[in-house]
Structures are given as C-alpha cells and as structure tokens.
Amino acid sequence: QVQLVESGGGLVQAGGSLRLSCTASGHTFSRYTMGWFRRAPGEERDFVAAIEWGTRTYYSDSVRGRFTITSDNTNNTVYLQMRSLKPEDTALYYCGLTRAFLGVTTRTTYDYWGQGTQVTVSS
C-alpha cells in the first residue's frame, strides 16, 4: 500500500520561508513523478510544482522563482522549498505520486496522495 506523508507546514510571516517534505513508502516503482498541489479554502486543488524522477521540474506561474522542488530518490522524498511567501500562498499543501510522465501538472494524473500539511502566511 503506497503511503505519502507530508511535513513541514506551519505559520510564517509574509516574506518568510518554509520547507515542506514528503516521503513515499510501500511502492516498488522504479521511476515516478512526485508533485505538490495546494487547496485554499473554497478553491480547487491547484498545481504548484512537480519533479520527474529527480530530473525535470515544473512550476506554476504563481510560484516560479520563489519555490524550488527537489528530490532525494534514495529516500523516496521530495522537498518544496518556499521563499518570499505571500498571504495568498496560504493553503493546505498536498503531495502526490504518479507513474506518469505526461500531464504531471494535472491533479487527475496522480494516483496517490498524502493527507496534506497546512501552510499559513500572515500579512
């Protein structure tokens, strides 16, 4: 059974930084993509960033230049370093895993999800 566990969320002031982590377990996939999505209150779960097997990266326009996604394939962990945080970054952040390498910015492409970690940015 594939499990994804996120950590690192919290409360931070605008302009601050946070680093989210997500560790995957219970799978035997040799290659996969991991991504971060977020859902603000009353909104859909929107794409934030993704990384293909530790190589190619994707970012939404709203976070490009401020967020960095990296991975440690040995430990099946993906990180999201968030800098220059804004109040509009406040959301529940979810980690997802997919065996696909196409459509990785689309929520429905992902097969597995974590429970989410809350990020709150105060103004």
C-alpha positions as a Markdown table, in Angstrom:
| # | Residue | x | y | z |
|---|---|---|---|---|
| 1 | Gln | 0.0 | 0.0 | 0.0 |
| 2 | Val | 1.5 | 3.3 | -1.1 |
| 3 | Gln | 1.6 | 6.0 | 1.6 |
| 4 | Leu | 2.7 | 9.6 | 1.3 |
| 5 | Val | 3.5 | 11.6 | 4.5 |
| 6 | Glu | 3.9 | 15.3 | 4.3 |
| 7 | Ser | 5.6 | 17.5 | 7.0 |
| 8 | Gly | 7.0 | 21.0 | 7.4 |
| 9 | Gly | 3.9 | 23.2 | 7.3 |
| 10 | Gly | 3.3 | 25.9 | 9.8 |
| 11 | Leu | 2.6 | 29.6 | 10.4 |
| 12 | Val | 5.0 | 32.1 | 8.9 |
| 13 | Gln | 5.0 | 35.9 | 8.2 |
| 14 | Ala | 4.9 | 37.3 | 4.8 |
| 15 | Gly | 8.4 | 37.2 | 3.2 |
| 16 | Gly | 9.4 | 34.2 | 5.2 |
| 17 | Ser | 10.4 | 30.7 | 4.2 |
| 18 | Leu | 9.3 | 27.1 | 4.8 |
| 19 | Arg | 10.4 | 23.8 | 3.6 |
| 20 | Leu | 7.9 | 21.0 | 3.0 |
| 21 | Ser | 8.9 | 17.3 | 2.9 |
| 22 | Cys | 7.0 | 14.3 | 1.6 |
| 23 | Thr | 8.2 | 10.7 | 1.9 |
| 24 | Ala | 6.7 | 7.9 | -0.1 |
| 25 | Ser | 6.7 | 4.3 | 1.1 |
| 26 | Gly | 5.1 | 1.0 | 0.2 |
| 27 | His | 5.8 | 1.1 | -3.5 |
| 28 | Thr | 8.2 | -0.6 | -5.9 |
| 29 | Phe | 8.1 | 1.8 | -8.8 |
| 30 | Ser | 11.4 | 2.2 | -10.4 |
| 31 | Arg | 10.5 | 5.6 | -12.0 |
| 32 | Tyr | 7.8 | 8.1 | -11.0 |
| 33 | Thr | 6.9 | 11.7 | -10.7 |
| 34 | Met | 6.1 | 13.5 | -7.4 |
| 35 | Gly | 4.2 | 16.8 | -7.2 |
| 36 | Trp | 2.9 | 19.4 | -4.9 |
| 37 | Phe | -0.6 | 20.8 | -5.1 |
| 38 | Arg | -2.4 | 23.2 | -2.8 |
| 39 | Arg | -6.0 | 24.0 | -1.9 |
| 40 | Ala | -7.0 | 27.3 | -0.4 |
| 41 | Pro | -10.4 | 27.5 | 1.4 |
| 42 | Gly | -13.2 | 27.4 | -1.2 |
| 43 | Glu | -10.8 | 26.7 | -4.0 |
| 44 | Glu | -9.8 | 23.7 | -6.1 |
| 45 | Arg | -6.7 | 21.7 | -5.6 |
| 46 | Asp | -4.2 | 23.6 | -7.8 |
| 47 | Phe | -0.8 | 22.5 | -9.2 |
| 48 | Val | 2.3 | 24.0 | -7.5 |
| 49 | Ala | 5.3 | 22.1 | -8.6 |
| 50 | Ala | 6.4 | 18.6 | -9.8 |
| 51 | Ile | 9.6 | 16.7 | -10.4 |
| 52 | Glu | 10.1 | 13.8 | -12.8 |
| 53 | Trp | 12.3 | 11.1 | -11.2 |
| 54 | Gly | 14.6 | 13.8 | -9.8 |
| 55 | Thr | 15.3 | 15.5 | -13.1 |
| 56 | Arg | 12.8 | 17.7 | -15.0 |
| 57 | Thr | 10.9 | 20.2 | -12.9 |
| 58 | Tyr | 7.6 | 22.1 | -13.4 |
| 59 | Tyr | 6.2 | 25.1 | -11.6 |
| 60 | Ser | 3.0 | 27.1 | -11.7 |
| 61 | Asp | 3.4 | 30.7 | -12.7 |
| 62 | Ser | 2.4 | 31.9 | -9.3 |
| 63 | Val | 5.4 | 30.2 | -7.5 |
| 64 | Arg | 8.1 | 30.1 | -10.2 |
| 65 | Gly | 11.2 | 31.9 | -8.9 |
| 66 | Arg | 10.1 | 31.6 | -5.3 |
| 67 | Phe | 9.6 | 27.9 | -4.8 |
| 68 | Thr | 12.1 | 25.1 | -5.5 |
| 69 | Ile | 11.2 | 21.4 | -5.8 |
| 70 | Thr | 14.0 | 18.8 | -5.2 |
| 71 | Ser | 14.1 | 15.1 | -4.5 |
| 72 | Asp | 16.1 | 12.5 | -2.8 |
| 73 | Asn | 15.4 | 9.4 | -4.8 |
| 74 | Thr | 17.4 | 7.2 | -2.4 |
| 75 | Asn | 15.0 | 8.0 | 0.4 |
| 76 | Asn | 11.9 | 8.5 | -1.8 |
| 77 | Thr | 11.5 | 12.0 | -0.5 |
| 78 | Val | 10.5 | 15.2 | -2.3 |
| 79 | Tyr | 11.0 | 18.7 | -0.9 |
| 80 | Leu | 9.4 | 22.0 | -1.6 |
| 81 | Gln | 11.5 | 25.0 | -0.5 |
| 82 | Met | 9.2 | 28.0 | -0.3 |
| 83 | Arg | 10.7 | 31.5 | -0.1 |
| 84 | Ser | 9.2 | 35.0 | -0.2 |
| 85 | Leu | 5.9 | 33.6 | 1.0 |
| 86 | Lys | 2.8 | 35.7 | 0.5 |
| 87 | Pro | -0.6 | 35.6 | 2.2 |
| 88 | Glu | -2.1 | 34.1 | -1.0 |
| 89 | Asp | 0.2 | 31.1 | -0.5 |
| 90 | Thr | -1.9 | 30.1 | 2.5 |
| 91 | Ala | -3.4 | 26.7 | 1.7 |
| 92 | Leu | -3.4 | 23.0 | 2.6 |
| 93 | Tyr | -0.4 | 21.5 | 0.6 |
| 94 | Tyr | -0.7 | 18.0 | -0.7 |
| 95 | Cys | 2.0 | 15.7 | -2.1 |
| 96 | Gly | 1.1 | 13.4 | -4.9 |
| 97 | Leu | 2.8 | 10.5 | -6.8 |
| 98 | Thr | 2.2 | 9.2 | -10.3 |
| 99 | Arg | 3.9 | 6.8 | -12.6 |
| 100 | Ala | 3.0 | 9.0 | -15.5 |
| 101 | Phe | 5.4 | 11.5 | -17.1 |
| 102 | Leu | 2.8 | 13.3 | -19.1 |
| 103 | Gly | 0.2 | 15.6 | -17.7 |
| 104 | Val | 2.0 | 16.0 | -14.4 |
| 105 | Thr | 0.6 | 19.4 | -13.8 |
| 106 | Thr | -2.9 | 18.0 | -13.7 |
| 107 | Arg | -4.4 | 16.8 | -10.5 |
| 108 | Thr | -6.2 | 13.8 | -12.0 |
| 109 | Thr | -2.9 | 12.4 | -13.3 |
| 110 | Tyr | -1.8 | 11.5 | -9.7 |
| 111 | Asp | -2.6 | 8.0 | -8.3 |
| 112 | Tyr | -1.6 | 8.6 | -4.7 |
| 113 | Trp | -2.0 | 11.5 | -2.2 |
| 114 | Gly | -0.9 | 12.4 | 1.2 |
| 115 | Gln | -3.1 | 13.9 | 3.9 |
| 116 | Gly | -1.8 | 17.4 | 3.4 |
| 117 | Thr | 0.1 | 19.9 | 5.6 |
| 118 | Gln | -1.2 | 23.4 | 6.4 |
| 119 | Val | 0.8 | 26.5 | 5.4 |
| 120 | Thr | -0.4 | 29.8 | 6.7 |
| 121 | Val | 1.2 | 33.1 | 5.8 |
| 122 | Ser | 0.3 | 36.1 | 7.8 |
| 123 | Ser | 0.4 | 39.6 | 6.4 |
